[in-house]
Amino acid sequence: MVTESFLTLPQLELPSKGGSITVTAPSNIALVKYWGKSQGQIPRNASISFTLSNCFTKTTLGFTPFSEQSKAGQEMVNDLDDSNFEVFVDGLSKPDFAPKIATFFNRIEAYLPWIRSFQWRIDTENTFPHGSGIASSASGFAALAGALMELENSWSLDPLPPELWAQKTSFLARLGSGSASRSVLGPLMYWGTHPALPASSDLFACILDQEVHAVFIDYKDTILLVDQGEKEVSSTLGHNLMHDHPFANQRFDQAQDNLGKLLAVLACGDTHEFCRIVETEALSLHAMMMTSNPSYLLMKPNTLAIIEKVRIFRRANNVPVCFTLDAGANVHLLYPAKFTPQVMPWIQNELSGHCQAGQFIEDQVGQGVKKV
């Protein structure tokens, strides 16, 4: 499928009065990481992720039709800007979010041209700390894209079937944040072209519908909040650092190879090999940041302390618990749900002391965008 496929516009009956819609979209945690992209939000390697459940963004999208008198012709020649929308986070106006939203609206206008017909109010809130490396942009743009697509389908004379709806929603979410493409469905989503996945695309993420062992359908993710502040470097800047990185091509090859290996692991249920691949991917991502120019050290001393304790606990107890990291200091602990009685006391007694204010989030594999 090519980009033009989403340019086919449905027949719509746009409302004459304002209204609103509310959706939730979860964050996701990549098992094989995407780090580095080409123009147009195209990934340099394929990635695969667990969709989460408790870490989500709730977005209420309000719309008010513009009168013909107030907007006569003006919007058809100008880019969309913050005069077309307002952004509120946790009830507070956030004008500093406006440039990123404006960029997103301008990118998706060709696929949703009716967005010019309305004044928008975006009210959003997270169940987890914003900007601390728990993929808030992924859940945020997946929620916004999901809300827009719910509106389009509700006004369409020929609504899209679920599969095409999910593809277009993922396609739009990707234009806000690449990883947002993987938050539309669950429990496992892949994004980016890969030879082992014939349906794979750089334009949208797909649900992993090949054989997956039951152990991975009921997986836990306990997020250890080592640092709840804003991460040191934005994802956009981090991806840009890969353009001239001396090890970029080797990293892209490594990710493609690891994804192929992980697909076999997901099918057979080998949780120990799962741990090896996932941890390699996490450390490779941070190695790229540490060897970029300029370089960034995103892990904190407590991050390293947790990693060491994970390895010791796994060896001593033969429990397949592993760590992964996004572009920040917080640690995601992944483990099969059946080991929760062994893992949770250890987290509470040994690991929580390495967390800011002793805080951690208990999460698990989830299902994607939901209309409230």
N, C-alpha and C positions, 0 to 999 in steps of 0.2 A: 504494500500500500504506500502511496506517495502522498506528499503534503496536499496536492490538489484534491485528493479524495474528500478532505474535510472542508473544501470550499463549496461543495454542493449544498446550497442553502435550503432549508425546509420552508414550506409555506407556514407563516406564523399569523396568529391573531393576537396582536399586541394589546395589552390592557390599556384602557383609557384612564384608569385610576391607579394610584400607588399601592404598594403592598410590600411584603417581605417574605423571606424564606430562611430557614435555619438548617444548617447541616453540621455534622461533625466529620472530621477526618483525622486519622491517627498519624503519628510519626512512624518511622520505620527504622530498622537497624540493618545496615548492609552487612552481609556475611562476606561477600566478595565486593571490594570497594571500587567505586567509580571516582577517579581523581585525575582530571584532565579532560578538557572538552574542546571541540572545534566550534567555529561560528555557527550560530543557530541552535545552541544548546544540544549539540551532538556529542555523545560520549566517545572518548578514545578507546574505551574497552567496555565490555558488557559487565553488568553487576547483578547481584541477586540479594534479596533482603527478606527478613521477617517483617511483616506488618504487625505493629503493636496494637494494644487495646486501651490501656489506661492513660497513656500519654497521647492526648489528642487536642486538636484545636476545634473550638465551637465558634462558628461564624454565622451571624445573622446579616443577610444582605437585603437592605431596604432599597426600594426603587420608587422614583417619582417621575412621571412622564414630563418631558420638556414641552412647553407650549410652542406652537409654530412661531408665534410672535417673538418669543424670547431667544430662540435659537435659529432663526431663519437663515439657513445656508451656512452660517459661520462654522459650525462644527465639521462640515464636509470638506473643508480645505485645511483646517488646523489639526495638529496632533491633539489627542486627548491629554488633559492635564488635570491638576488638582481642582479645577473649577467644576469638573465632572463628578467628583466624589469627595467624601470625607472618610477618614479612617479613625476609628476609636479602638483602643486596646484596654481591656478591663474598665471600660466606661470613660476613659480619658482620651481626649483628642491627641492624635499622634501625627502632626504634620510632617515630621521627619521620615515617616514611612511613605509619604506621598510619591517621591520620585520613583521608588521601586514599583509601586502599584501603577503609576502612569506608564512606565516602561512595559509592564505586563499588559495593560489594556491596549496599548498601541500594537503590541505583538499579536494579540488575539483578535483585533478588530476585523481582519479579513475573514475570520472564521465565525465571528459573532457580530456582524455589523450593526445589529439592533442595540448594542450597548450604547451607541450614540444617542438613542432616543430617550435616555433616562438620566436623571441625577441619582447618584448612588450613595448610600451610606453603608459602610462596612464596619460592623461591630464584631470584634473578635476577642477571644480569651483562650488561654492555654491552661492545661492542667499540670504543667511542668515549667521550669524556669526558661524564659525566652533567651535565645542567643547563647546558651551555655554548652552547645554541642550535642543537643538531643534533637536535632533536625526540626526545629520549629518552622523553618521556611518550607520544609517538605509538607508538614501537616497544614500549614497556613495556606499555601497555594493550592494544595489538593482540595481543601475546604472551599476556597473561593471558586476554583474551577468547577467543583461539584455543584455549588449553589447556582452558578450561571447555567450549567447544563440542565439542572433540574427545572429552572425557569424555561429554558428553550424547549425542553420536551413537553412541559405543561402547556405551552402556547402553540405547539406544533400541531398541524392537522394530520401529520404522519409521524408520530414519535419514533425515535430510534429504538431498535431492540436492545436488550441489555448488553450484549457483547460490543456492538458498535458504540453504544453510549459510553461504555467503559473506555474504549479505545480513544474516543474523541476527548473525554474528560482527562485521561492521562496525557494525551497530546497537548492539550491546553495547559495543564498543570506544569508540564515540562518547560514551557516557555516562561514560567515564573521562576521555577527552581527545578533543576534536573532531577534531583532525588524525589521531588513531589510526584513525579510520574509513577513511582512505585508505591504510593500511599492510597491508590484508588480502590484496590481490591486486596485480598489476602487469601491464605496466610503467607504464601511465598510468592514474591513477584520478581520477575527478571526484566531487565531493560538493556538494550544494546544488542547489536548483531553478534551472533555466536554460531559457529558451524554445528554445534550439537543441539541447537534449538531452531528448527526450521521456521517457526513462526516469529522468531525474534526480529525486532525492529529498533532502529535508532530513534524513531519518532514517538513511540509510546511504549509503556511497559505492558507485560502480559502476565497473567496468572500462571504459575507453574502447574500444569494439569497432567504432567506425566507422573509416573509412579513415585509416590513419596511415602516412606515408611511411617507407620503410625506414631512412632516416638517423636517425630518432628512436628506433628500437628498439635501436640500438647506440650509446648516448650515454654519455659519461664525466662523472663529477662528482668533481673533486679538491677536497677540503675543506681550506682553508688555516686552520690553527688559530692565529688571531691572539691569542685569549684563551681558555684552557682552564678558567678558573674559573667559578663560578656566575654566571649572567647577572644583571644588575642588577634586573630586574623580571620577575616570573613571567608566564607567558602569561595566566593567569586575570586578574591585575590589568590587564595590557595590554588584554585584551578589554573589561574593565569600563570602561576609560577612554573607550571609544567611545560609551558611552551618552549622554553630554552633549557630545560633541566637535562643535565648530562646523562641521567639514567632513565629518562622518560620512556623510551621505546622498550627497554628491558622490563620496566614496570608494567607497561600495557600488555606485553607478552606473558608476563607472570600471572596477571589477573585472568587473562583468557584461559591459560592452562589450569589455574586453580578452580575456575568456574567449571570446567569440564570434569575435573576430579570431584568437585563437590556434588555435581549432579549424580554421579555414581554412589557417593556416600549417602545422599538423601534417599536414594532408592533402596539401599541395602540396610540402612539403620546403624552404620558404624559410627557411634558417637565419639569414640576416641580419635578417629581420623578426622571427624568433623571438628573437634577441638584443635587439632594441629593446623588444619587449613585456615580456620577462622582466626586463630591467633597470629599466624603468619601474615594474613591480610592486614590485620590491625597494625602490626609493627611495621609492615612495608609502607602503609600510608604515612605513618609518622616519620619513617626514615626519609621519605621523599621531602617532607617539610624540613627536616633537620639538615638536608643536603641541598636545599634550594638556595637561590640568591635573590633577595636576602633569605636567611635561614630562620626557622621558628622552632622553638622547643615548646610544644603544647602540653606535654605531660608535666605533672607536678611531682614533688617527692612522694606524696601520698599515693599518686597513681602507680608509681614504681613499687611502693611497698605493698599495695594490693596485688599487683601482678605476681610478685614473688610469693605471697601467701596463697594465691590461687594455685600456683604450681606445686607448692608443698602439700596443700590440702588434697589435691588431685592424686598425687603419688601415694600419700599416706592412706587414703580412704578408698581409692579406686572408684571415685565418683567422677563422671564425665562433665565436670563444670569447667567452663572456659571463659576467658575474657575477650571482649572486643572493645574498640574505641572508635568514636567518630573524631572529627577535627577539634578536639578539646581534651580536657583533663579527666572528664567523668568516665567511669568504667561501667560497661554493660556486662553483667554476669549471666551467661546463658547455660541452662541445664534442663534436663527432662523433668517434667512436673513430678514424677514419682519419687524424685530425690529431694523434694522440698523439705520433708521432715529432718533430713540430715543437713541440708545446706542452710536453711534459715537460721537455726541457732548459731551457726558459725558466722554468718553475716552479722547477726546482732551482737555477738560477743567479741568477734575478732576484727571484722572489717568496718563496722560502723564508726569506730574510733578514728578512722582515716577520712571520714566524710565531714564536710562542713556542717557544723551543728549536729553531727551524728545522723544526718538525713539520707535516706535512700527511698527509691520508688519501686514498689512491687508491680511488675507488669507481666504480660504474657502475649502470646501470639494472638492477633486479632484479624478483622475482616475488611476494613476499609471504610470508604465514605458512606455515611448514613444520613438520610433526611430525618430531622427531628419532628 
